[in-house]
């Protein structure tokens, strides 16, 4: 008997039918799924990809323009323009094969050679993860083409519109304003650049470097829509607006600066056509370089500062080429990037004599009514060394003011001898040489006596930086016993080696043997040379300008500076007031007496610059200088200031021409032209002075 809930038996045919139906259902569903996928990916794939791409957004940086650099009257010397630039990121260009193809395409569309593109890409001065500019001012159609094909044909290539430095006055005041470039990997590690990124533009020289924190702007951000390949489709919105940097207003007068640069260059060119009386360098002066400074003595404001040869800051925009960089660093081109007004030092020659005169007056070696002989030559020392005056005729006895007028060397030789003798006979000076020998053995430095010329030179700041707000300033060299000892310690091994390797019986062997054994000694001849601005004494043109500013100010030297104010969008945010640097240790009446001599240099018919300034309508206190630096030709100097205000202004003008010959022959005419140009600029603003302007223009001396 069967139970009531039992199932009826299932036939084999029924089971097979069910399995066939399920299999068909599964297959049908799979076919439908495949068909749908094919429809989505093939038939409507582009539409859905576009939809997906349209939802992809990216935030990109907007470079902020740097602040403008203006002259004292608000005239732009440096500003900005927007340019379309093509750059590359080497780390995003793919493998070597892809990179080579991209370089070839870039060279083709930018009308460059592949070598030129590679040179820009491999620029060692740019960090490895920074955009490396390849071309600027690229046509719009090229920019669009790169945008449209950036991922497929131009990986690692960026086409963008960015602010670039522009120079509306050309290379005017290049050494003052400086130049910019991409921050390097080494600079990124420095604390002052802690918040900078690879690829940022920074000041590399001049005001651009000193005032980097003020000139730098704040970058903005914008949102763009990109496709899956990272190609920009459109700009959506600006999330944060880029804020330009603050403007910097200089003390420089653009018109005066232009006049000084022209006067310096044309004066140097004239020197190259001027016969060298001693017949060196094919009979004319080499005059490879020079500098000029115009300074307001009461404020320390630099009205003009020129250095020749110069350069064009425009060549650094977008990245300087290797060929141009090498040209600027080539000795044969005389290193155009050096600001010779502050970054190079020279023997000052006779423009130093006012300090020698000040030492003699201050320390009691001469008075206003002291007369000293001015023979053609002067013998000094046990060896009977003879030191000659520039003039081969005995000029009789002169007081110090007259000695400045005639620039008599032998007067200062006599004063130097008096000072040196006093130093040697002082308690500290007696036995100095023996103590120096003992100090060598013990490794100590010997006690030195009071040194009159050295101490006075330091009192005028010749051994220190002036503190000007420009990078790369060089301090001067004030020699003396301590300086000579320290210098010898560092140079002794080389002196001894040269002595050992020089030929037996040669002058070189004798010279280097003496330097090896006794080169630490300060001798009377050293003091004699120093008294006329020769020997180891070194100054910069700006230091000489400060020297003459001290005389004009009766003792006070102001800190020289090239920036007046920082100006924001709503007006000045920082204004720089004149600051005293030091007061020279000389009585005001002694400085007035020295000024009398300097006035006679230009106003008295016996003055060394009288022929240049004889018809000049304003009183000029000046000093010529001719510095020997053998085997080179003499360096030409002239330093001066107008003793009375002209249209409310007084200027110190200093001119130096390397290997330019005599100061009265080359440097003084350049300075006279500069004074004339400066006063013309001033007096054009004063209609009542028109007659003087006409006189100045008609009476300019240029050679």
Secondary structure by P-SEA (a helix, b strand, c coil): cccccccccccaaaaaaaaaaaaaaaaaaaaaaaaaaaaaccccaaaaaaaaaaabbbbbbbbbbcbbbbccccccccbbbbbbbbbbcccccccaaaaaaaaaaaaaaacccaaaaaaaaacccccccccccccccccaaaaaaaaaccccccccbbbbbbbbbbbccccccccccccccccccccccccccccccccbbbbccccccccccccbbbbbbbbbbbcccccccccccccbbbbbcbbbbbcccaaaaaaaaaaaaaaaaaaaacccccccccccccccccbbbbbccccccccccccccccccccccccccaaaaaaaaccccccccccccccccccccccaaaaaaaaaaaaccccccbbbbbcccccccccbbbbbcccccccccccaaaaaaaccaaaaaaaaaaaaaaaaacccccaaaaaaaaaaaacccccccccaaaaaaaaacccccccccccbbbbbbbccaaaaaaaaaaaaaaaaaaaaacccccaaaaaaaaaacccccccaaaaaaaaaccccbbbcaaaaaaaaaaaaacbbbccccccccccccccccccccccccccccccaaaaaaaaaaaaaaccccccccccccccccccccbbbbbbbcccccbbbbbbcccccccccbbbbbbbbbcccccccccaaaaaaaaaaaaaaaaacccccaaaaaaaaaaccccc
